[in-house]
Amino acid sequence: MKPIASTPQPPYYAVIFASLRSGTDEGYADTAAQMMALASEQPGFLGVESVREEGGAGITVSYWKDKKAIREWKNHAAHQQAQRFGKEKWYRSYKIRVSKVMKDYGI
């Protein structure tokens, strides 16, 4: 994964997943790697950026072509299973935000 995603010219969408881990790691790394690989194969996936601090707080931003692609990824069976595991054991809390990117620039 590149540290900064290469995204097309806007508009496109960002799904922002902010989380605080529970401290339970059982199966987390394998599932996260599987979800990253699977997401990258989905129609409309544009890229991802993710960071986590030692204390367990983290943020992952995935970029998508449109709301349809986001909805299809949210409803993907394997992703739904990972979401259940996250709620049951990996995350103490989380928040998901979906936004439309209207401007994109940098160096």
Beta strands, then each sheet from edge to edge (+ up, - down):
strand 1: 12-21
strand 2: 45-52
strand 3: 57-64
strand 4: 91-101
sheet 1: 2+ 3- 1+ 4-
end
